[in-house]
Amino acid sequence: MKILNIYRSEPDDTTKKLVEIVTRDRDADSFDLNVDAPDYSALVDKIFDADQTICWW
Amino acid sequence: MTNPDQFKHVMGITKAAKAKGSNVKVFFTWDATHNAKKEAGFPELCKIADDVSICVDSYKNMGYDIDDIPEGLEAKKMATQAQHGIIIEDYDCYLSL
């Protein structure tokens, strides 16, 4: 099970804790949307490579 | 789509996914229905994506006249949450922004 965590803003302590919980004992990847020019092509590749995707606030 | 400030990402992801040969369906609900009226790129998104629809109840709750159909949409795309369910059921990947 591979989880992709997408961050729409800089993760705070609560988000970091939740990510730690949901990704425990699982493969995990991440993508930061909160940048000037996100690499959307890379994001789509990551989405297809993951079994589950979570968009964090 | 539930957030009104994520439209640029929807456009970016839709273009990238279409470039890779994927089918893309976008559903706007609640605050994100503002995008249908206020985002200049909304009609373009309707052309690029395979399917774009909005929650008509959300649109009404955001203060719009349901007979004021946003540019790029057909009346039948002023839809219900059933469209949302169809995405979850029929598509391999689901992204909430």
Backbone of each chain as nested JSON, in Angstrom:
{
  "chains": [
    {"id": "A", "residues": [
      {"number": 1, "name": "MET", "atoms": {"N": [0.84, -1.199, 0.0], "CA": [0.0, 0.0, 0.0], "C": [0.872, 1.245, 0.0]}},
      {"number": 2, "name": "LYS", "atoms": {"N": [0.736, 2.056, -1.038], "CA": [1.52, 3.282, -1.123], "C": [0.587, 4.493, -1.052]}},
      {"number": 3, "name": "ILE", "atoms": {"N": [0.898, 5.386, -0.162], "CA": [0.063, 6.577, 0.037], "C": [0.808, 7.818, -0.452]}},
      {"number": 4, "name": "LEU", "atoms": {"N": [0.095, 8.625, -1.199], "CA": [0.642, 9.906, -1.642], "C": [-0.004, 11.025, -0.828]}},
      {"number": 5, "name": "ASN", "atoms": {"N": [0.823, 11.781, -0.149], "CA": [0.337, 12.931, 0.617], "C": [0.591, 14.21, -0.172]}},
      {"number": 6, "name": "ILE", "atoms": {"N": [-0.486, 14.905, -0.489], "CA": [-0.368, 16.157, -1.228], "C": [-0.643, 17.302, -0.253]}},
      {"number": 7, "name": "TYR", "atoms": {"N": [0.302, 18.231, -0.191], "CA": [0.161, 19.35, 0.74], "C": [-0.229, 20.625, -0.007]}},
      {"number": 8, "name": "ARG", "atoms": {"N": [-1.371, 21.182, 0.388], "CA": [-1.798, 22.451, -0.229], "C": [-1.222, 23.645, 0.504]}},
      {"number": 9, "name": "SER", "atoms": {"N": [-0.699, 23.401, 1.697], "CA": [-0.022, 24.445, 2.458], "C": [1.062, 23.76, 3.286]}},
      {"number": 10, "name": "GLU", "atoms": {"N": [1.886, 24.556, 3.906], "CA": [2.951, 24.0, 4.738], "C": [2.318, 23.185, 5.868]}},
      {"number": 11, "name": "PRO", "atoms": {"N": [2.666, 21.911, 5.976], "CA": [2.022, 21.085, 7.014], "C": [2.376, 21.558, 8.418]}},
      {"number": 12, "name": "ASP", "atoms": {"N": [1.341, 21.714, 9.254], "CA": [1.579, 22.089, 10.645], "C": [1.782, 20.818, 11.468]}},
      {"number": 13, "name": "ASP", "atoms": {"N": [1.918, 20.997, 12.771], "CA": [2.199, 19.845, 13.637], "C": [1.076, 18.81, 13.589]}},
      {"number": 14, "name": "THR", "atoms": {"N": [-0.177, 19.296, 13.492], "CA": [-1.312, 18.37, 13.441], "C": [-1.27, 17.538, 12.164]}},
      {"number": 15, "name": "THR", "atoms": {"N": [-1.033, 18.214, 11.053], "CA": [-0.94, 17.493, 9.782], "C": [0.205, 16.492, 9.811]}},
      {"number": 16, "name": "LYS", "atoms": {"N": [1.341, 16.926, 10.32], "CA": [2.501, 16.023, 10.384], "C": [2.184, 14.786, 11.219]}},
      {"number": 17, "name": "LYS", "atoms": {"N": [1.468, 14.988, 12.323], "CA": [1.12, 13.86, 13.186], "C": [0.158, 12.914, 12.467]}},
      {"number": 18, "name": "LEU", "atoms": {"N": [-0.839, 13.487, 11.791], "CA": [-1.809, 12.659, 11.07], "C": [-1.141, 11.881, 9.936]}},
      {"number": 19, "name": "VAL", "atoms": {"N": [-0.227, 12.552, 9.234], "CA": [0.499, 11.875, 8.159], "C": [1.314, 10.713, 8.73]}},
      {"number": 20, "name": "GLU", "atoms": {"N": [1.936, 10.973, 9.868], "CA": [2.721, 9.912, 10.519], "C": [1.838, 8.703, 10.838]}},
      {"number": 21, "name": "ILE", "atoms": {"N": [0.622, 8.976, 11.304], "CA": [-0.287, 7.889, 11.686], "C": [-0.766, 7.109, 10.458]}},
      {"number": 22, "name": "VAL", "atoms": {"N": [-1.194, 7.824, 9.425], "CA": [-1.787, 7.124, 8.28], "C": [-0.742, 6.441, 7.393]}},
      {"number": 23, "name": "THR", "atoms": {"N": [0.502, 6.869, 7.522], "CA": [1.538, 6.25, 6.684], "C": [2.368, 5.226, 7.452]}},
      {"number": 24, "name": "ARG", "atoms": {"N": [2.032, 5.012, 8.694], "CA": [2.811, 4.076, 9.506], "C": [2.792, 2.682, 8.868]}},
      {"number": 25, "name": "ASP", "atoms": {"N": [3.943, 2.101, 8.724], "CA": [4.094, 0.745, 8.151], "C": [3.645, 0.679, 6.694]}},
      {"number": 26, "name": "ARG", "atoms": {"N": [3.623, 1.802, 6.018], "CA": [3.244, 1.829, 4.597], "C": [4.282, 2.632, 3.816]}},
      {"number": 27, "name": "ASP", "atoms": {"N": [4.343, 2.354, 2.521], "CA": [5.159, 3.205, 1.671], "C": [4.451, 4.55, 1.534]}},
      {"number": 28, "name": "ALA", "atoms": {"N": [5.229, 5.603, 1.471], "CA": [4.618, 6.927, 1.359], "C": [5.433, 7.826, 0.445]}},
      {"number": 29, "name": "ASP", "atoms": {"N": [4.726, 8.695, -0.225], "CA": [5.357, 9.71, -1.051], "C": [4.644, 11.028, -0.763]}},
      {"number": 30, "name": "SER", "atoms": {"N": [5.2, 12.118, -1.23], "CA": [4.562, 13.403, -0.968], "C": [4.748, 14.333, -2.159]}},
      {"number": 31, "name": "PHE", "atoms": {"N": [3.896, 15.343, -2.2], "CA": [3.999, 16.369, -3.237], "C": [3.516, 17.671, -2.648]}},
      {"number": 32, "name": "ASP", "atoms": {"N": [4.279, 18.742, -2.876], "CA": [3.939, 20.052, -2.332], "C": [3.316, 20.932, -3.419]}},
      {"number": 33, "name": "LEU", "atoms": {"N": [2.03, 21.194, -3.262], "CA": [1.355, 22.095, -4.21], "C": [1.6, 23.553, -3.873]}},
      {"number": 34, "name": "ASN", "atoms": {"N": [2.112, 23.794, -2.674], "CA": [2.275, 25.162, -2.201], "C": [3.607, 25.759, -2.652]}},
      {"number": 35, "name": "VAL", "atoms": {"N": [3.854, 25.667, -3.945], "CA": [5.058, 26.282, -4.518], "C": [4.623, 27.126, -5.711]}},
      {"number": 36, "name": "ASP", "atoms": {"N": [5.521, 27.946, -6.212], "CA": [5.151, 28.859, -7.295], "C": [4.723, 28.125, -8.57]}},
      {"number": 37, "name": "ALA", "atoms": {"N": [5.457, 27.1, -8.927], "CA": [5.17, 26.396, -10.181], "C": [5.239, 24.883, -9.963]}},
      {"number": 38, "name": "PRO", "atoms": {"N": [4.169, 24.302, -9.463], "CA": [4.186, 22.849, -9.232], "C": [4.394, 22.094, -10.544]}},
      {"number": 39, "name": "ASP", "atoms": {"N": [5.128, 20.987, -10.452], "CA": [5.333, 20.126, -11.616], "C": [4.13, 19.181, -11.709]}},
      {"number": 40, "name": "TYR", "atoms": {"N": [3.106, 19.634, -12.413], "CA": [1.853, 18.866, -12.448], "C": [2.033, 17.519, -13.141]}},
      {"number": 41, "name": "SER", "atoms": {"N": [2.938, 17.459, -14.104], "CA": [3.188, 16.188, -14.776], "C": [3.742, 15.171, -13.775]}},
      {"number": 42, "name": "ALA", "atoms": {"N": [4.665, 15.614, -12.946], "CA": [5.215, 14.726, -11.921], "C": [4.14, 14.33, -10.917]}},
      {"number": 43, "name": "LEU", "atoms": {"N": [3.263, 15.272, -10.603], "CA": [2.178, 14.963, -9.666], "C": [1.265, 13.883, -10.234]}},
      {"number": 44, "name": "VAL", "atoms": {"N": [0.908, 14.002, -11.503], "CA": [0.039, 12.988, -12.111], "C": [0.718, 11.619, -12.078]}},
      {"number": 45, "name": "ASP", "atoms": {"N": [2.021, 11.585, -12.347], "CA": [2.748, 10.316, -12.268], "C": [2.682, 9.736, -10.857]}},
      {"number": 46, "name": "LYS", "atoms": {"N": [2.847, 10.604, -9.873], "CA": [2.791, 10.135, -8.482], "C": [1.399, 9.624, -8.129]}},
      {"number": 47, "name": "ILE", "atoms": {"N": [0.377, 10.302, -8.631], "CA": [-0.999, 9.871, -8.34], "C": [-1.24, 8.47, -8.904]}},
      {"number": 48, "name": "PHE", "atoms": {"N": [-0.765, 8.235, -10.119], "CA": [-0.972, 6.912, -10.719], "C": [-0.11, 5.847, -10.051]}},
      {"number": 49, "name": "ASP", "atoms": {"N": [0.985, 6.274, -9.463], "CA": [1.886, 5.325, -8.814], "C": [1.401, 4.944, -7.418]}},
      {"number": 50, "name": "ALA", "atoms": {"N": [0.502, 5.742, -6.872], "CA": [0.034, 5.511, -5.496], "C": [-1.257, 4.693, -5.485]}},
      {"number": 51, "name": "ASP", "atoms": {"N": [-1.458, 4.001, -4.378], "CA": [-2.72, 3.277, -4.183], "C": [-3.784, 4.192, -3.585]}},
      {"number": 52, "name": "GLN", "atoms": {"N": [-3.342, 5.129, -2.785], "CA": [-4.263, 6.093, -2.181], "C": [-3.612, 7.472, -2.196]}},
      {"number": 53, "name": "THR", "atoms": {"N": [-4.45, 8.484, -2.328], "CA": [-3.962, 9.861, -2.313], "C": [-4.743, 10.666, -1.284]}},
      {"number": 54, "name": "ILE", "atoms": {"N": [-4.012, 11.397, -0.478], "CA": [-4.654, 12.272, 0.513], "C": [-4.221, 13.704, 0.238]}},
      {"number": 55, "name": "CYS", "atoms": {"N": [-5.219, 14.592, 0.082], "CA": [-4.922, 16.025, -0.054], "C": [-5.095, 16.679, 1.3]}},
      {"number": 56, "name": "TRP", "atoms": {"N": [-4.009, 17.159, 1.83], "CA": [-4.079, 17.846, 3.118], "C": [-4.33, 19.334, 2.896]}},
      {"number": 57, "name": "TRP", "atoms": {"N": [-4.906, 19.987, 3.909], "CA": [-5.222, 21.4, 3.769], "C": [-3.971, 22.24, 3.791]}}
    ]},
    {"id": "B", "residues": [
      {"number": 1, "name": "MET", "atoms": {"N": [-13.8, 19.3, -6.349], "CA": [-13.354, 20.618, -5.975], "C": [-14.304, 21.206, -4.953]}},
      {"number": 2, "name": "THR", "atoms": {"N": [-13.76, 21.538, -3.762], "CA": [-14.58, 22.191, -2.754], "C": [-14.035, 23.574, -2.385]}},
      {"number": 3, "name": "ASN", "atoms": {"N": [-12.758, 23.795, -2.653], "CA": [-12.143, 25.06, -2.274], "C": [-12.093, 26.029, -3.46]}},
      {"number": 4, "name": "PRO", "atoms": {"N": [-12.394, 27.309, -3.212], "CA": [-12.458, 28.26, -4.32], "C": [-11.101, 28.731, -4.829]}},
      {"number": 5, "name": "ASP", "atoms": {"N": [-10.037, 28.415, -4.089], "CA": [-8.731, 28.976, -4.439], "C": [-7.763, 27.941, -5.015]}},
      {"number": 6, "name": "GLN", "atoms": {"N": [-8.293, 26.868, -5.551], "CA": [-7.431, 25.795, -6.071], "C": [-7.549, 25.638, -7.589]}},
      {"number": 7, "name": "PHE", "atoms": {"N": [-8.185, 26.6, -8.236], "CA": [-8.492, 26.426, -9.655], "C": [-7.235, 26.237, -10.513]}},
      {"number": 8, "name": "LYS", "atoms": {"N": [-6.187, 26.996, -10.19], "CA": [-4.97, 26.878, -11.011], "C": [-4.42, 25.452, -10.959]}},
      {"number": 9, "name": "HIS", "atoms": {"N": [-4.575, 24.813, -9.809], "CA": [-4.101, 23.431, -9.692], "C": [-4.98, 22.48, -10.505]}},
      {"number": 10, "name": "VAL", "atoms": {"N": [-6.27, 22.737, -10.508], "CA": [-7.17, 21.898, -11.309], "C": [-6.791, 22.002, -12.788]}},
      {"number": 11, "name": "MET", "atoms": {"N": [-6.527, 23.208, -13.231], "CA": [-6.125, 23.393, -14.625], "C": [-4.801, 22.682, -14.902]}},
      {"number": 12, "name": "GLY", "atoms": {"N": [-3.859, 22.868, -14.011], "CA": [-2.544, 22.264, -14.209], "C": [-2.6, 20.749, -14.222]}},
      {"number": 13, "name": "ILE", "atoms": {"N": [-3.329, 20.188, -13.282], "CA": [-3.426, 18.724, -13.192], "C": [-4.216, 18.18, -14.384]}},
      {"number": 14, "name": "THR", "atoms": {"N": [-5.272, 18.867, -14.767], "CA": [-6.08, 18.41, -15.901], "C": [-5.252, 18.404, -17.184]}},
      {"number": 15, "name": "LYS", "atoms": {"N": [-4.518, 19.469, -17.427], "CA": [-3.676, 19.533, -18.633], "C": [-2.62, 18.426, -18.615]}},
      {"number": 16, "name": "ALA", "atoms": {"N": [-2.003, 18.224, -17.448], "CA": [-0.953, 17.201, -17.352], "C": [-1.543, 15.803, -17.563]}},
      {"number": 17, "name": "ALA", "atoms": {"N": [-2.699, 15.564, -16.975], "CA": [-3.322, 14.236, -17.101], "C": [-3.778, 13.986, -18.539]}},
      {"number": 18, "name": "LYS", "atoms": {"N": [-4.33, 15.0, -19.173], "CA": [-4.76, 14.836, -20.573], "C": [-3.55, 14.596, -21.479]}},
      {"number": 19, "name": "ALA", "atoms": {"N": [-2.438, 15.266, -21.182], "CA": [-1.223, 15.071, -21.975], "C": [-0.712, 13.642, -21.877]}},
      {"number": 20, "name": "LYS", "atoms": {"N": [-1.071, 12.96, -20.793], "CA": [-0.661, 11.565, -20.602], "C": [-1.728, 10.592, -21.086]}},
      {"number": 21, "name": "GLY", "atoms": {"N": [-2.791, 11.118, -21.699], "CA": [-3.813, 10.253, -22.272], "C": [-4.915, 9.835, -21.32]}},
      {"number": 22, "name": "SER", "atoms": {"N": [-4.986, 10.481, -20.171], "CA": [-6.008, 10.109, -19.182], "C": [-7.333, 10.805, -19.455]}},
      {"number": 23, "name": "ASN", "atoms": {"N": [-8.4, 10.197, -18.982], "CA": [-9.698, 10.853, -18.953], "C": [-9.822, 11.613, -17.639]}},
      {"number": 24, "name": "VAL", "atoms": {"N": [-10.344, 12.813, -17.717], "CA": [-10.448, 13.65, -16.525], "C": [-11.876, 14.166, -16.372]}},
      {"number": 25, "name": "LYS", "atoms": {"N": [-12.406, 13.938, -15.196], "CA": [-13.73, 14.456, -14.884], "C": [-13.608, 15.347, -13.65]}},
      {"number": 26, "name": "VAL", "atoms": {"N": [-14.176, 16.545, -13.717], "CA": [-14.062, 17.503, -12.617], "C": [-15.449, 17.864, -12.125]}},
      {"number": 27, "name": "PHE", "atoms": {"N": [-15.607, 17.838, -10.811], "CA": [-16.885, 18.201, -10.201], "C": [-16.643, 19.315, -9.183]}},
      {"number": 28, "name": "PHE", "atoms": {"N": [-17.374, 20.392, -9.322], "CA": [-17.249, 21.539, -8.414], "C": [-18.422, 21.553, -7.442]}},
      {"number": 29, "name": "THR", "atoms": {"N": [-18.102, 21.668, -6.17], "CA": [-19.169, 21.727, -5.189], "C": [-18.886, 22.827, -4.165]}},
      {"number": 30, "name": "TRP", "atoms": {"N": [-19.887, 23.204, -3.45], "CA": [-19.868, 24.228, -2.391], "C": [-19.091, 25.471, -2.839]}},
      {"number": 31, "name": "ASP", "atoms": {"N": [-18.126, 25.958, -2.041], "CA": [-17.45, 27.221, -2.368], "C": [-16.771, 27.202, -3.74]}},
      {"number": 32, "name": "ALA", "atoms": {"N": [-16.392, 26.018, -4.185], "CA": [-15.683, 25.923, -5.467], "C": [-16.579, 26.259, -6.655]}},
      {"number": 33, "name": "THR", "atoms": {"N": [-17.902, 26.298, -6.442], "CA": [-18.774, 26.675, -7.563], "C": [-18.554, 28.138, -7.965]}},
      {"number": 34, "name": "HIS", "atoms": {"N": [-17.948, 28.939, -7.075], "CA": [-17.584, 30.308, -7.475], "C": [-16.667, 30.285, -8.702]}},
      {"number": 35, "name": "ASN", "atoms": {"N": [-15.85, 29.248, -8.811], "CA": [-14.922, 29.149, -9.945], "C": [-15.656, 29.202, -11.274]}},
      {"number": 36, "name": "ALA", "atoms": {"N": [-16.852, 28.619, -11.302], "CA": [-17.603, 28.541, -12.558], "C": [-17.966, 29.934, -13.083]}},
      {"number": 37, "name": "LYS", "atoms": {"N": [-18.106, 30.893, -12.175], "CA": [-18.489, 32.243, -12.594], "C": [-17.328, 33.24, -12.56]}},
      {"number": 38, "name": "LYS", "atoms": {"N": [-16.337, 32.972, -11.702], "CA": [-15.314, 33.987, -11.465], "C": [-13.944, 33.672, -12.057]}},
      {"number": 39, "name": "GLU", "atoms": {"N": [-13.74, 32.426, -12.465], "CA": [-12.446, 32.068, -13.039], "C": [-12.505, 32.195, -14.563]}},
      {"number": 40, "name": "ALA", "atoms": {"N": [-11.645, 33.037, -15.101], "CA": [-11.645, 33.252, -16.557], "C": [-11.32, 31.975, -17.321]}},
      {"number": 41, "name": "GLY", "atoms": {"N": [-10.599, 31.076, -16.676], "CA": [-10.202, 29.85, -17.35], "C": [-11.234, 28.736, -17.287]}},
      {"number": 42, "name": "PHE", "atoms": {"N": [-12.362, 29.005, -16.647], "CA": [-13.351, 27.932, -16.498], "C": [-13.867, 27.387, -17.841]}},
      {"number": 43, "name": "PRO", "atoms": {"N": [-14.215, 28.249, -18.793], "CA": [-14.658, 27.706, -20.094], "C": [-13.582, 26.851, -20.763]}},
      {"number": 44, "name": "GLU", "atoms": {"N": [-12.318, 27.241, -20.595], "CA": [-11.228, 26.456, -21.178], "C": [-11.15, 25.084, -20.509]}},
      {"number": 45, "name": "LEU", "atoms": {"N": [-11.322, 25.07, -19.18], "CA": [-11.308, 23.791, -18.473], "C": [-12.396, 22.865, -19.016]}},
      {"number": 46, "name": "CYS", "atoms": {"N": [-13.555, 23.454, -19.287], "CA": [-14.675, 22.655, -19.813], "C": [-14.314, 22.025, -21.17]}},
      {"number": 47, "name": "LYS", "atoms": {"N": [-13.464, 22.706, -21.926], "CA": [-13.047, 22.157, -23.219], "C": [-11.965, 21.099, -23.064]}},
      {"number": 48, "name": "ILE", "atoms": {"N": [-11.063, 21.324, -22.115], "CA": [-9.924, 20.42, -21.938], "C": [-10.339, 19.102, -21.284]}},
      {"number": 49, "name": "ALA", "atoms": {"N": [-11.114, 19.21, -20.209], "CA": [-11.499, 18.01, -19.454], "C": [-12.544, 17.216, -20.235]}},
      {"number": 50, "name": "ASP", "atoms": {"N": [-12.624, 15.941, -19.926], "CA": [-13.619, 15.1, -20.596], "C": [-15.018, 15.401, -20.098]}},
      {"number": 51, "name": "ASP", "atoms": {"N": [-15.101, 15.841, -18.854], "CA": [-16.415, 16.143, -18.293], "C": [-16.242, 17.122, -17.138]}},
      {"number": 52, "name": "VAL", "atoms": {"N": [-17.027, 18.181, -17.143], "CA": [-17.04, 19.134, -16.033], "C": [-18.49, 19.343, -15.637]}},
      {"number": 53, "name": "SER", "atoms": {"N": [-18.749, 19.25, -14.347], "CA": [-20.098, 19.518, -13.855], "C": [-20.003, 20.22, -12.504]}},
      {"number": 54, "name": "ILE", "atoms": {"N": [-21.097, 20.829, -12.098], "CA": [-21.111, 21.496, -10.799], "C": [-22.358, 21.079, -10.028]}},
      {"number": 55, "name": "CYS", "atoms": {"N": [-22.276, 21.183, -8.72], "CA": [-23.427, 20.9, -7.867], "C": [-24.369, 22.103, -7.928]}},
      {"number": 56, "name": "VAL", "atoms": {"N": [-25.522, 21.904, -8.498], "CA": [-26.438, 23.024, -8.693], "C": [-26.971, 23.564, -7.36]}},
      {"number": 57, "name": "ASP", "atoms": {"N": [-27.13, 22.692, -6.37], "CA": [-27.587, 23.165, -5.05], "C": [-26.528, 24.048, -4.4]}},
      {"number": 58, "name": "SER", "atoms": {"N": [-25.269, 23.661, -4.553], "CA": [-24.185, 24.488, -4.016], "C": [-24.147, 25.833, -4.729]}},
      {"number": 59, "name": "TYR", "atoms": {"N": [-24.284, 25.79, -6.032], "CA": [-24.279, 27.006, -6.858], "C": [-25.362, 27.965, -6.37]}},
      {"number": 60, "name": "LYS", "atoms": {"N": [-26.538, 27.426, -6.12], "CA": [-27.646, 28.248, -5.617], "C": [-27.319, 28.801, -4.235]}},
      {"number": 61, "name": "ASN", "atoms": {"N": [-26.738, 27.964, -3.39], "CA": [-26.401, 28.395, -2.03], "C": [-25.294, 29.438, -2.007]}},
      {"number": 62, "name": "MET", "atoms": {"N": [-24.491, 29.484, -3.069], "CA": [-23.449, 30.506, -3.158], "C": [-24.007, 31.815, -3.704]}},
      {"number": 63, "name": "GLY", "atoms": {"N": [-25.324, 31.843, -3.967], "CA": [-25.98, 33.08, -4.361], "C": [-26.249, 33.25, -5.838]}},
      {"number": 64, "name": "TYR", "atoms": {"N": [-26.043, 32.193, -6.616], "CA": [-26.237, 32.307, -8.059], "C": [-27.611, 31.799, -8.474]}},
      {"number": 65, "name": "ASP", "atoms": {"N": [-28.09, 32.345, -9.565], "CA": [-29.349, 31.903, -10.166], "C": [-29.066, 30.619, -10.946]}},
      {"number": 66, "name": "ILE", "atoms": {"N": [-29.8, 29.583, -10.656], "CA": [-29.52, 28.294, -11.312], "C": [-29.812, 28.334, -12.817]}},
      {"number": 67, "name": "ASP", "atoms": {"N": [-30.546, 29.362, -13.255], "CA": [-30.774, 29.525, -14.7], "C": [-29.627, 30.278, -15.374]}},
      {"number": 68, "name": "ASP", "atoms": {"N": [-28.733, 30.828, -14.574], "CA": [-27.549, 31.524, -15.091], "C": [-26.429, 30.48, -15.238]}},
      {"number": 69, "name": "ILE", "atoms": {"N": [-26.455, 29.792, -16.362], "CA": [-25.52, 28.687, -16.573], "C": [-24.146, 29.242, -16.939]}},
      {"number": 70, "name": "PRO", "atoms": {"N": [-23.11, 28.849, -16.195], "CA": [-21.768, 29.382, -16.466], "C": [-21.299, 29.064, -17.885]}},
      {"number": 71, "name": "GLU", "atoms": {"N": [-20.538, 29.981, -18.459], "CA": [-19.988, 29.77, -19.797], "C": [-19.163, 28.476, -19.832]}},
      {"number": 72, "name": "GLY", "atoms": {"N": [-19.423, 27.69, -20.82], "CA": [-18.703, 26.43, -20.971], "C": [-19.51, 25.219, -20.558]}},
      {"number": 73, "name": "LEU", "atoms": {"N": [-20.508, 25.447, -19.706], "CA": [-21.341, 24.339, -19.232], "C": [-22.642, 24.24, -20.01]}},
      {"number": 74, "name": "GLU", "atoms": {"N": [-23.16, 23.028, -20.093], "CA": [-24.518, 22.817, -20.594], "C": [-25.436, 22.674, -19.38]}},
      {"number": 75, "name": "ALA", "atoms": {"N": [-26.712, 22.907, -19.596], "CA": [-27.673, 22.846, -18.487], "C": [-27.623, 21.5, -17.769]}},
      {"number": 76, "name": "LYS", "atoms": {"N": [-27.407, 20.423, -18.529], "CA": [-27.409, 19.088, -17.91], "C": [-26.19, 18.862, -17.013]}},
      {"number": 77, "name": "LYS", "atoms": {"N": [-25.208, 19.765, -17.118], "CA": [-24.028, 19.654, -16.258], "C": [-24.199, 20.414, -14.952]}},
      {"number": 78, "name": "MET", "atoms": {"N": [-25.361, 21.048, -14.799], "CA": [-25.728, 21.633, -13.507], "C": [-26.355, 20.48, -12.737]}},
      {"number": 79, "name": "ALA", "atoms": {"N": [-25.544, 19.771, -11.983], "CA": [-25.922, 18.429, -11.559], "C": [-26.046, 18.296, -10.041]}},
      {"number": 80, "name": "THR", "atoms": {"N": [-26.047, 17.062, -9.603], "CA": [-26.189, 16.76, -8.177], "C": [-24.944, 16.024, -7.689]}},
      {"number": 81, "name": "GLN", "atoms": {"N": [-24.961, 15.678, -6.413], "CA": [-23.822, 14.95, -5.852], "C": [-23.692, 13.555, -6.452]}},
      {"number": 82, "name": "ALA", "atoms": {"N": [-24.698, 13.124, -7.191], "CA": [-24.59, 11.835, -7.874], "C": [-23.397, 11.845, -8.829]}},
      {"number": 83, "name": "GLN", "atoms": {"N": [-23.142, 13.003, -9.451], "CA": [-21.974, 13.123, -10.328], "C": [-20.69, 12.86, -9.549]}},
      {"number": 84, "name": "HIS", "atoms": {"N": [-20.671, 13.363, -8.322], "CA": [-19.525, 13.139, -7.446], "C": [-19.345, 11.639, -7.206]}},
      {"number": 85, "name": "GLY", "atoms": {"N": [-20.446, 10.968, -6.932], "CA": [-20.402, 9.526, -6.693], "C": [-19.927, 8.754, -7.908]}},
      {"number": 86, "name": "ILE", "atoms": {"N": [-20.316, 9.219, -9.083], "CA": [-19.915, 8.536, -10.316], "C": [-18.4, 8.596, -10.484]}},
      {"number": 87, "name": "ILE", "atoms": {"N": [-17.808, 9.738, -10.148], "CA": [-16.352, 9.853, -10.237], "C": [-15.695, 8.823, -9.329]}},
      {"number": 88, "name": "ILE", "atoms": {"N": [-16.179, 8.755, -8.107], "CA": [-15.577, 7.826, -7.139], "C": [-15.739, 6.386, -7.61]}},
      {"number": 89, "name": "GLU", "atoms": {"N": [-16.888, 6.076, -8.197], "CA": [-17.162, 4.7, -8.62], "C": [-16.422, 4.33, -9.906]}},
      {"number": 90, "name": "ASP", "atoms": {"N": [-16.376, 5.246, -10.84], "CA": [-15.952, 4.875, -12.198], "C": [-14.498, 5.192, -12.533]}},
      {"number": 91, "name": "TYR", "atoms": {"N": [-13.864, 6.042, -11.756], "CA": [-12.507, 6.455, -12.127], "C": [-11.462, 5.796, -11.229]}},
      {"number": 92, "name": "ASP", "atoms": {"N": [-10.286, 5.551, -11.801], "CA": [-9.223, 4.871, -11.061], "C": [-8.634, 5.756, -9.971]}},
      {"number": 93, "name": "CYS", "atoms": {"N": [-8.569, 7.036, -10.233], "CA": [-7.945, 7.955, -9.284], "C": [-8.922, 9.076, -8.934]}},
      {"number": 94, "name": "TYR", "atoms": {"N": [-8.865, 9.497, -7.692], "CA": [-9.764, 10.539, -7.196], "C": [-8.942, 11.528, -6.391]}},
      {"number": 95, "name": "LEU", "atoms": {"N": [-9.103, 12.794, -6.711], "CA": [-8.346, 13.84, -6.037], "C": [-9.302, 14.909, -5.561]}},
      {"number": 96, "name": "SER", "atoms": {"N": [-9.188, 15.271, -4.3], "CA": [-10.053, 16.303, -3.726], "C": [-9.23, 17.547, -3.441]}},
      {"number": 97, "name": "LEU", "atoms": {"N": [-9.653, 18.662, -4.006], "CA": [-8.928, 19.92, -3.78], "C": [-9.864, 20.98, -3.237]}}
    ]}
  ]
}
